Amino acid sequence: MTQLTPAELDHLSNLARLDLSAEEKSRLGQQLPEILDFVDQLQRVKLDSQSPTKRVVELNDLRADEPAQTGLTIEQIAALARPDFHDGQVVVPAVFGEENA
């Protein structure tokens, strides 16, 4: 089982933008190596003889002559998003900031 150092765990939580308590770090420090070992086991499975799955669910409901139904019009979305709506697009906070980069 691969053990993570506290510095590695801090680095990973920073990359994931997680603010972990000491208890959460302790628990994650125990669980994450087990998860990584399981992923390693999955990567070692030989799938050369298996054919890839094309579809999990059949798509019988689709018809070319019926356009997809959307729940809201652009005007309704704009009304719900105000004042965070600009030039036909919903404005959201930045996901990738410059801090801690």
Buried (B, 14 or more C-beta within 10 A) or exposed (E): EEEBEEEEBEEBBEEEEEEBEEEEBEEBBEEBBEEEEEEEEEEEEEEEEEEEEEEEEEEEEEEEEEEEEEEEEEEEBBEEBEEEBEEEEEEEEEEEEEEEE
